[in-house]
Amino acid sequence: MKPVRVTTRLWMLLLVLRLGATRKGSPEEASFYYGTFPLGFSWGVGSSAYQTEGAWDQDGKGPSIWDVFTHSGKGKVLGNETADVACDGYYKVQEDIILLRELHVNHYRFSLSWPRLLPTGVRAEQVNKKGMQFYSDLIDALLSSNITPIVTLHHWDLPQLLQVKYGGWQNVTMANYFRDYANLCFEAFGDRVKHWITFSDPRAMAEKGYETGHHAPGLKLRGTGLYKAAHHIIKAHAQAWHSYNTTWRSKQQGLVGISLNCDWGEPVDISNPKDIEAAERYLQFCLGWFANPIYAGDYPQVMKDYIGRKSAEQGLEMSRLPVFSLQEKSYIKGTSDFLGLGHFTTQYIMERKNPSRQGPSYQNDRDLIELVDPNWPDLGSKWLYSVPWGFRRLLNFAQTQYGDPPIYVMENGAPQKFHCTQLCDEWRIQYLKGYINEMLKAIKDGANIKGYTSWSLLDKFEWEKGYSDRYGFYYVEFNDRNKPRYPKASVQYYKKIIIANGFPNPREVESWYLKALETCSINNQRLAAEPLLSHMQMVTEIVVPTVCSLCILITAVLLMLLLRQS
């Protein structure tokens, strides 16, 4: 369910309910904080295999659920686009390493394609040597450029054969297959990879894949499928962590965690206990759903209470939320060496009772409604608004809620504002400046934040939205078969933040902004000239050889005529 963009009149009423816009500690009082990040803070960018690699059936790769989902041609993806080629990243590793070096990043977060390594998804059946070599070479290339690899084991592209044979994440045996896959990766790459993420944003994977059907595998098992999928994903995560802890940690000295995405939920009326409870419930159904079992051994109590009550009202003998046994709780608790957090925006939250007769669903289970302030900067997305202060609040919430864990921000970024070629992305610069500064304030508050991954390196395939949303620092011309990359203004700005390790002073930070816009104007001219250059390239590749062939043919004919006359 998308947040409701309320009318100005209704919003004024809500502001009155919130006792005015300038309450103590309100976001409106926030000011920019100049300072630097701790020594050793790690800066990076991210991507995922399916969104960027392409080469969907090359060098022994097996099909993924997303290959099948996008190939169905049933309007599941905007424009019926696929990621068959995407950014062509499989063949452009060295080119993209140059971009990473240009950005001066300390780390690069990327994912391994499970079906590229194990075409059937099962280690015992087949290991694809070419896939193994591809990722080994990528890791070596990063390390030779002094870039630390942060590797995600699974970013949504499940091997299709596991979906067909076992029903994917609806089947608990998936945990065993994932453990075997993880062990293969630890064994092959763990001598060089010291930061592992088991799953990226598993909440979206479960909700959109098994509840709404907007993502692969496209199932609509309302109110049941997502909870069962999440249950098995949590077990799979725990098995992978224990495998590393038991077999590989002493040799490799690495870290294993999970990356969880969540918006901040702010109560509409901070004097209304029901809104405060609704905002807390929003966070527990979002972040706590996965984090609580990992850090405390079980689902949040509010999830168990609400889903259990709704299930009973719907005539079910058991809760739709699965139950962990005592042994499982003990096994899962503590299975994270760090907490990965993804965050993009904020919602205002109000309580709204959803009658159980509406039927089972994740949205109805929560008894709340999400709102956005029409005054928030609109980034051209139906769901993403720039609300930097919510980032600080989420970081502090995670810090206190889960016992002061090391936190790595694994996803944070903004899409292109307009559906046009735009390298002067001032709005992304403002987004980066605001959100990174709020992260700096959270560190000042005491949050133990170790690193930040901006999303993303390149424009790429954005799931059901196809290529309509562009999150990249580098613009990719998808209509060109060579998929050229062009730096946006935000490249220069983010690079300056990394080099300075923060925001040293107002004068210097302002100069970064001006320099970035100056650079992007030049790049825009290059991009505008690209169609002409492409046309000239086509002339060179097609017309010139043809003319040369004709000249040779004419010369041969003339020579024959001359020989006959003589």
Salt bridges, closest charged atoms under 4 A:
GLU53 OE1 - ARG116 NE 2.91
ASP59 OD1 - LYS130 NZ 4.00
ASP67 OD2 - LYS61 NZ 2.89
ASP84 OD1 - HIS71 NE2 2.70
GLU95 OE1 - LYS92 NZ 3.09
GLU95 OE2 - ARG485 NE 3.95
ASP96 OD1 - ARG485 NE 2.92
GLU125 OE2 - LYS165 NZ 3.81
ASP140 OD1 - ARG192 NH1 2.84
ASP157 OD1 - HIS154 ND1 3.98
ASP180 OD1 - ARG179 NH2 3.29
GLU187 OE1 - ARG123 NH2 2.84
ASP191 OD1 - ARG192 NE 3.15
GLU207 OE1 - ARG203 NH1 3.65
GLU266 OE2 - ARG23 NH2 2.85
GLU266 OE2 - ARG393 NH1 2.77
ASP298 OD2 - LYS304 NZ 2.70
ASP298 OD2 - LYS329 NZ 3.32
GLU313 OE2 - ARG309 NH1 3.44
GLU328 OE2 - LYS235 NZ 2.84
ASP337 OD2 - ARG249 NH2 2.94
GLU351 OE2 - LYS353 NZ 3.74
ASP365 OD1 - ARG320 NH2 2.72
ASP367 OD2 - ARG309 NH2 3.58
ASP367 OD1 - LYS310 NZ 2.72
GLU370 OE2 - ARG366 NH2 2.73
ASP378 OD2 - ARG5 NH1 3.29
GLU411 OE2 - ARG109 NH1 3.62
ASP425 OD2 - ARG428 NH1 2.51
GLU438 OE2 - LYS441 NZ 2.76
ASP445 OD2 - ARG392 NE 2.80
ASP459 OD2 - ARG470 NH1 2.64
ASP459 OD1 - LYS488 NZ 2.85
GLU462 OE2 - LYS460 NZ 2.72
GLU464 OE2 - LYS208 NZ 3.52
GLU464 OE1 - HIS215 NE2 2.52
ASP469 OD2 - LYS465 NZ 3.61
GLU518 OE2 - LYS515 NZ 3.94
GLU541 OE1 - ARG481 NH2 2.76
